[in-house]
Amino acid sequence: MVRHDAGELAHRLGRNAEAVCRRYLDAGRKQGNYWLVGNAYNTPGRSLFIRLSDSPKGPAGKWQDAATGEHGDLLDIIQLALGLVDFADVAEEARAFLSLPHPEPVRLKDTLPRAASGSVEAARRLFAMSQPLGGSLADTYLRHRGIASPPGRASLRFHPRCYYRSDGDEVTQTWPAMIAAVTDLDGQITGVHRTWLAQGGKDKAPVDTPRKAMGDLLGHAVRFGVPGEIMAAGEGIESVLSVREVSPGMPVAAALSAGHLAATAFPDALRRLYIIRDNDPAGDWARASLVERANTAGIEAIVLSPALGDFNEDLCEYGIDALRAGVRGQLAPQDVARFFDFPA
């Protein structure tokens, strides 16, 4: 299945817009020429409106969510409502709804092969199909963790219905998720990290393992800013972003685990490395290993230590002013002047 028939499928769905809404968004209701519902995930409400017939304002099947600014067609509704990833699955569902025959088979070389689960290609596809962070539940989650400065769009995105399966469990669930791009030093995506979120966005999802990564991770990281002579590296995304809250000019990288932090790749130009330590035995081991590697490479290593378990715990417990004071006292004086966020 290739995507050239998307326009025709969307048009056919638009001609049956009300039936599509009743099938996939049954929590909503018809009002005039529109179907009203809370969002594309079939939550009751009135924020999302779908045009049910052609009008001077646009064709049938087009929709917009007034709360988020998102918009699209009925193929998007099917994808989001069912949590589908590949367009082939979306098209198959649309054809089944419309009672259309399957298209003629195409040559294997003309199709896009399904990426192996957990592969670099699967990670790249997941990140590509995710949505911008701004205004999403992932944005809500970060703000609830005290992280108000929006991270770069190239690093974090949001998926409304990301597949989740516990280890050894055959049941697949879908939850909203923050999707982070893991990249190499050249900025190429080598993997992704998923943080599954509760429906309100203010906490992680109530599942066994709400954080998982896939792809090629060793030596790579989730990066915010372009590293040069100076950078900071830590384990968790929330922890490094908390440091970034008070030193927004400093490039930071989240290696996602103690083992991967110890193996962090050094840019050729790096001269001083801040190690954003987690306050636990694994964090102590990662710190010692990374200090030794940096010193061997002729790189100055400075350890940043939190008061609690990590810097996000410090931010949430003590607030931005206390975090600012705690981090500032551990930076080299020249970096305070260069990177630090002085309160107005």
C-alpha positions as CSV (number, residue, x, y, z in Angstrom):
1,M,0.0,0.0,0.0
2,V,1.4,3.4,-0.9
3,R,0.1,6.8,0.0
4,H,-1.0,8.0,-3.5
5,D,-4.6,7.1,-2.8
6,A,-4.9,9.2,0.4
7,G,-6.7,12.1,-1.3
8,E,-9.3,9.8,-2.9
9,L,-9.9,8.0,0.4
10,A,-10.2,11.2,2.3
11,H,-12.7,12.5,-0.4
12,R,-14.8,9.3,-0.1
13,L,-14.8,9.5,3.7
14,G,-15.9,13.2,3.5
15,R,-18.9,12.2,1.4
16,N,-19.9,9.9,4.4
17,A,-18.7,12.3,7.1
18,E,-21.5,11.9,9.5
19,A,-21.3,8.1,9.3
20,V,-17.6,8.3,10.0
21,C,-18.2,10.5,13.0
22,R,-20.8,8.2,14.4
23,R,-18.5,5.2,14.0
24,Y,-15.2,6.6,15.3
25,L,-16.3,9.6,17.4
26,D,-19.5,8.3,19.0
27,A,-18.9,10.4,22.2
28,G,-19.8,13.5,20.1
29,R,-23.0,14.8,18.6
30,K,-24.3,16.5,15.5
31,Q,-25.0,20.3,15.6
32,G,-26.1,21.9,12.4
33,N,-23.5,21.1,9.7
34,Y,-20.9,20.0,12.3
35,W,-20.0,17.1,14.5
36,L,-18.8,18.3,17.9
37,V,-16.6,16.2,20.2
38,G,-13.9,16.9,22.8
39,N,-10.9,15.8,20.7
40,A,-9.8,13.2,18.1
41,Y,-9.5,10.5,20.8
42,N,-13.3,10.5,21.3
43,T,-13.4,12.4,24.6
44,P,-16.8,14.1,25.3
45,G,-16.8,17.8,24.7
46,R,-17.1,20.5,22.1
47,S,-13.6,21.6,21.2
48,L,-13.2,19.6,17.9
49,F,-15.6,20.3,15.1
50,I,-15.9,18.3,11.8
51,R,-17.7,19.7,8.8
52,L,-20.4,17.2,7.7
53,S,-21.1,18.6,4.2
54,D,-19.4,20.9,1.7
55,S,-19.8,24.6,2.4
56,P,-18.2,27.9,1.3
57,K,-15.9,27.4,4.3
58,G,-14.5,24.2,3.1
59,P,-15.1,20.6,2.1
60,A,-16.9,17.9,4.1
61,G,-14.7,15.9,6.5
62,K,-12.2,18.7,7.4
63,W,-11.8,19.3,11.1
64,Q,-10.2,21.6,13.6
65,D,-9.6,21.4,17.3
66,A,-10.2,24.8,18.8
67,A,-8.3,23.9,21.9
68,T,-5.0,22.9,20.3
69,G,-5.2,24.4,16.8
70,E,-4.7,20.9,15.2
71,H,-6.6,20.2,12.0
72,G,-6.9,17.5,9.3
73,D,-9.2,15.2,7.4
74,L,-11.1,12.0,8.3
75,L,-8.1,9.8,7.6
76,D,-6.4,11.6,10.5
77,I,-9.5,10.9,12.7
78,I,-9.3,7.2,11.9
79,Q,-5.6,7.1,12.7
80,L,-5.9,9.0,16.0
81,A,-9.1,7.3,17.2
82,L,-7.6,3.8,16.6
83,G,-4.0,4.6,17.5
84,L,-2.7,3.4,14.1
85,V,0.9,4.0,13.1
86,D,1.4,2.9,9.5
87,F,-0.6,4.6,6.7
88,A,-1.2,1.1,5.2
89,D,-3.3,0.2,8.3
90,V,-5.2,3.5,8.2
91,A,-6.0,3.0,4.5
92,E,-7.1,-0.6,5.2
93,E,-9.5,0.6,7.9
94,A,-10.9,3.3,5.7
95,R,-11.4,0.9,2.8
96,A,-13.2,-1.6,5.1
97,F,-15.5,1.2,6.4
98,L,-16.3,2.3,2.8
99,S,-16.7,-1.3,1.7
100,L,-14.1,-0.8,-1.0
101,P,-12.1,-3.6,-2.6
102,H,-8.4,-3.8,-1.9
103,P,-6.3,-2.1,-4.5
104,E,-4.4,-4.1,-7.1
105,P,-1.2,-5.6,-5.6
106,V,1.9,-3.5,-6.3
107,R,5.4,-4.7,-6.9
108,L,7.3,-5.4,-3.7
109,K,10.0,-3.0,-4.6
110,D,7.4,-0.2,-4.8
111,T,6.2,-0.7,-1.3
112,L,7.7,0.7,1.9
113,P,8.6,-2.3,4.0
114,R,7.3,-2.5,7.6
115,A,10.1,-1.5,9.9
116,A,11.3,-4.2,12.4
117,S,10.1,-3.6,15.9
118,G,12.6,-1.7,18.0
119,S,14.8,-0.8,15.0
120,V,16.3,2.5,14.1
121,E,13.9,2.8,11.1
122,A,10.9,2.1,13.4
123,A,12.1,4.8,15.8
124,R,12.4,7.3,13.0
125,R,9.0,6.6,11.7
126,L,7.4,7.0,15.1
127,F,9.1,10.3,15.6
128,A,8.1,11.5,12.1
129,M,4.4,10.7,12.7
130,S,4.3,12.3,16.1
131,Q,2.9,15.8,16.6
132,P,4.4,19.1,17.7
133,L,4.9,19.4,21.5
134,G,3.3,22.8,22.0
135,G,-0.1,22.7,23.6
136,S,0.0,18.8,23.8
137,L,-0.4,16.6,26.9
138,A,3.4,16.2,26.8
139,D,3.7,20.0,27.1
140,T,1.3,19.8,30.1
141,Y,3.4,17.0,31.6
142,L,6.7,19.0,31.4
143,R,5.1,22.1,32.8
144,H,3.7,20.1,35.7
145,R,7.3,19.0,36.3
146,G,8.3,22.7,36.6
147,I,9.8,22.8,33.0
148,A,8.2,25.9,31.5
149,S,10.7,26.8,28.8
150,P,9.7,24.9,25.6
151,P,12.4,22.5,24.4
152,G,13.5,22.4,20.8
153,R,11.0,21.0,18.4
154,A,13.7,18.8,16.9
155,S,14.1,16.9,20.1
156,L,10.6,16.3,21.7
157,R,7.2,15.6,20.1
158,F,3.9,14.1,21.2
159,H,2.0,11.0,20.1
160,P,-1.7,10.8,21.2
161,R,-2.0,7.0,21.2
162,C,1.3,5.3,21.4
163,Y,1.4,1.5,21.6
164,Y,2.4,0.1,25.0
165,R,2.9,-3.5,26.0
166,S,4.3,-4.8,29.3
167,D,7.1,-7.3,29.2
168,G,5.7,-10.8,28.7
169,D,2.2,-9.4,28.2
170,E,0.3,-10.1,25.0
171,V,-2.2,-7.3,25.5
172,T,-1.4,-4.0,23.7
173,Q,-2.6,-0.7,25.2
174,T,-2.4,2.8,23.8
175,W,-1.5,5.8,25.9
176,P,-0.5,9.4,25.1
177,A,3.3,9.7,25.1
178,M,6.1,12.2,24.9
179,I,8.4,11.1,22.1
180,A,12.1,12.1,22.3
181,A,14.5,11.8,19.5
182,V,17.8,10.1,20.3
183,T,20.5,11.4,18.0
184,D,24.2,11.1,17.2
185,L,26.7,14.0,17.2
186,D,25.7,14.8,13.6
187,G,22.0,15.1,14.5
188,Q,20.9,11.9,12.9
189,I,18.1,10.1,14.7
190,T,19.3,6.7,15.9
191,G,16.4,5.9,18.3
192,V,13.5,7.3,20.3
193,H,12.5,7.4,24.0
194,R,8.9,7.1,25.0
195,T,7.3,8.5,28.2
196,W,3.7,7.2,28.4
197,L,1.4,9.7,30.1
198,A,-1.8,9.7,32.1
199,Q,-4.8,11.0,30.2
200,G,-4.7,14.4,32.0
201,G,-1.0,14.8,31.1
202,K,0.1,15.7,34.7
203,D,1.8,12.4,35.4
204,K,3.2,9.3,33.8
205,A,0.7,6.6,32.8
206,P,-0.2,4.0,35.4
207,V,1.7,1.1,33.6
208,D,4.5,-1.1,34.8
209,T,7.3,0.6,32.8
210,P,6.2,4.1,31.7
211,R,9.5,4.9,30.0
212,K,11.1,2.8,27.3
213,A,13.7,3.5,24.5
214,M,14.3,1.8,21.2
215,G,16.8,1.9,18.5
216,D,20.6,2.4,18.6
217,L,21.2,4.2,21.9
218,L,24.8,3.6,23.0
219,G,26.8,6.8,22.9
220,H,23.9,8.8,21.7
221,A,21.5,11.1,23.6
222,V,18.4,13.3,23.5
223,R,20.0,16.6,22.8
224,F,18.9,20.2,23.5
225,G,21.2,22.7,21.8
226,V,24.3,22.0,19.7
227,P,27.3,20.9,21.7
228,G,30.6,22.8,21.2
229,E,33.4,23.5,23.7
230,I,31.0,23.2,26.6
231,M,28.1,20.9,27.2
232,A,26.2,19.1,30.1
233,A,25.1,15.5,30.1
234,G,22.8,13.6,32.4
235,E,20.5,10.6,32.6
236,G,16.9,11.7,32.5
237,I,15.1,14.1,30.2
238,E,13.4,15.9,33.0
239,S,16.6,16.2,35.0
240,V,18.7,17.8,32.2
241,L,15.8,20.1,31.2
242,S,15.6,21.3,34.8
243,V,19.2,22.3,34.6
244,R,18.4,23.9,31.3
245,E,15.7,26.0,33.0
246,V,18.3,28.0,34.8
247,S,21.1,27.8,32.2
248,P,19.2,27.9,28.9
249,G,22.2,28.7,26.7
250,M,24.1,25.6,27.7
251,P,23.7,22.6,25.4
252,V,22.5,19.6,27.4
253,A,22.1,15.9,26.6
254,A,20.0,13.2,28.2
255,A,21.6,9.7,27.8
256,L,18.5,8.0,29.3
257,S,20.4,5.6,31.7
258,A,23.5,5.4,33.9
259,G,25.1,3.0,31.6
260,H,24.5,5.1,28.5
261,L,25.6,8.2,30.4
262,A,29.0,6.6,31.1
263,A,29.3,5.9,27.4
264,T,28.4,9.4,26.2
265,A,30.2,10.4,23.0
266,F,32.3,13.5,23.2
267,P,32.2,16.1,20.4
268,D,35.6,16.9,18.9
269,A,35.5,20.5,20.2
270,L,34.5,19.6,23.7
271,R,36.8,21.1,26.4
272,R,34.5,21.2,29.5
273,L,31.8,18.6,30.4
274,Y,29.3,19.1,33.1
275,I,28.0,15.8,34.4
276,I,24.4,16.1,35.7
277,R,24.5,13.5,38.4
278,D,21.7,11.4,39.7
279,N,22.0,10.9,43.5
280,D,22.0,7.0,43.6
281,P,24.6,4.2,43.3
282,A,24.1,3.9,39.6
283,G,24.5,7.7,39.2
284,D,27.8,7.5,41.3
285,W,29.1,4.8,39.0
286,A,28.2,6.7,35.8
287,R,29.8,9.9,37.2
288,A,33.1,8.2,38.1
289,S,33.2,6.4,34.7
290,L,32.5,9.5,32.8
291,V,35.0,11.6,34.8
292,E,37.7,9.1,34.0
293,R,36.9,9.0,30.3
294,A,36.8,12.8,30.1
295,N,40.1,13.2,31.9
296,T,41.7,10.7,29.6
297,A,40.5,12.6,26.6
298,G,41.8,15.9,28.0
299,I,38.4,17.2,28.8
300,E,37.7,19.0,32.1
301,A,34.8,17.3,34.0
302,I,32.7,19.1,36.5
303,V,30.0,17.3,38.5
304,L,26.7,18.9,39.2
305,S,25.0,17.3,42.2
306,P,21.3,17.6,43.2
307,A,20.2,18.0,46.8
308,L,17.6,15.2,46.3
309,G,17.5,12.3,43.8
310,D,17.9,14.4,40.7
311,F,17.6,18.0,39.6
312,N,13.9,17.7,38.6
313,E,13.1,16.5,42.1
314,D,15.0,19.6,43.4
315,L,13.0,21.9,41.0
316,C,9.6,20.4,42.0
317,E,10.4,20.3,45.7
318,Y,12.2,23.6,46.2
319,G,11.3,25.8,43.2
320,I,13.2,27.6,40.5
321,D,15.0,30.1,42.7
322,A,16.5,27.4,44.9
323,L,17.5,25.4,41.8
324,R,19.1,28.5,40.3
325,A,21.2,29.0,43.4
326,G,22.1,25.3,43.6
327,V,23.3,25.1,40.0
328,R,25.0,28.5,39.9
329,G,27.2,27.6,42.8
330,Q,28.6,24.6,40.9
331,L,29.4,26.1,37.6
332,A,32.7,27.6,36.6
333,P,32.6,31.4,37.0
334,Q,33.1,32.0,33.3
335,D,30.1,29.8,32.5
336,V,27.9,31.6,35.0
337,A,28.4,34.7,33.0
338,R,28.0,32.9,29.6
339,F,25.1,30.7,30.2
340,F,23.2,31.5,33.4
341,D,19.7,32.7,33.6
342,F,19.6,35.7,35.9
343,P,16.1,36.4,37.2
344,A,14.7,39.8,36.4
